[in-house]
Amino acid sequence: MSKKYLLIVVLALPYLFLLCSPENEKEGGKMDSSKIIKLPEPVNESDVSVEEALKNRRSIRSYQDKELKLEHLSQILWSSYGITKSMESGPDFLRGGLRTAPSAGARYPLEIYAVCGNVSDLAAGIYKYDSKEHTLKLLQSGDQRSELSEAAYGQSFIAKAPASLFYSAVYERTTSKYGQRGRERYVCMDLGHSAENVYLQAYSLGIGTCAVGAFSDQDVSKVMQIPEQETPLYIMPLGYIESQK
Ligand SMILES: Cc1cc2nc3c(=O)[nH]c(=O)nc-3n(C[C@H](O)[C@H](O)[C@H](O)COP(=O)(O)O)c2cc1C
């Protein structure tokens, strides 16, 4: 091979690597840990009324064996903690603005992750939701649904769901203002507001979910690799409701 061709091949290598990387990602290969996924814009209208969702919502533990649409995951993430009133110049603790769910003192202690195994246009992996940017950031590549299910005492519907939301909380954000009352009441009240949004939004999209609070804190924290200051709170599997086959 002449020097000229050798140079072309060497220069093209990084581009070839980029072209090949989506396949690697799907198979749980190495991936740039700073990868950010811009989520589809949430919509603000639906054919399903709030009343209908309230009446029919149930905890669903069985799902169609079907890929979850990224636009649906995006919509559910937005419903959980999306910014609905941007406040760029507000105090730091707002981290972007007011959200779909109320929060004591607007401290927003929750952190929301997506554990994805079968989501359209998204490699299997664990992602963190950024409310301000409405993006997902890849933290770990590879399918971790079985590990998460095991950490939840083998609740098998977690492994079967195409994806799960995972909630943790940084209690300090709330207790720094409200002390013990924040610890004993407000953080979990905040969680309930957000999780109910997920139940209602999921229902309106034909998706079932179930709030799961029974798991080993230690095992779940290990699977999720959450920082020490975060307390795991809920797993919410997501999958299309079977009766709508
Ligand atoms: C704090 C909390 C923890 C829960 N943990 C679990 C759980 O670990 N596994 C499960 O299958 N359901 C769990 N659930 C769902 C409840 O079993 C369910 O909400 C209840 O049976 C009422 O049914 P419904 O939600 O369909 O109205 C939990 C619900 C709450 C509010």
The ligand as an ORCA input file, in Angstrom:
! r2SCAN-3c Opt
* xyz 0 1
  C     -45.311      2.761     48.152
  C     -45.765      1.677     47.222
  C     -44.972      0.567     47.026
  C     -45.382     -0.440     46.153
  N     -44.544     -1.489     45.912
  C     -44.923     -2.481     45.049
  C     -44.050     -3.553     44.767
  O     -42.927     -3.634     45.245
  N     -44.478     -4.499     43.903
  C     -45.704     -4.452     43.301
  O     -46.025     -5.345     42.521
  N     -46.566     -3.411     43.554
  C     -46.193     -2.427     44.411
  N     -47.032     -1.350     44.636
  C     -48.314     -1.267     43.908
  C     -49.495     -1.592     44.829
  O     -49.501     -2.987     45.092
  C     -50.806     -1.153     44.172
  O     -50.798      0.247     44.038
  C     -52.033     -1.570     45.005
  O     -52.195     -2.972     44.987
  C     -53.311     -0.925     44.509
  O     -53.553     -1.264     43.158
  P     -53.716     -0.170     41.989
  O     -52.451      0.646     41.950
  O     -53.913     -0.971     40.737
  O     -54.889      0.670     42.327
  C     -46.624     -0.348     45.482
  C     -47.409      0.805     45.671
  C     -46.987      1.802     46.507
  C     -47.847      3.053     46.648
*
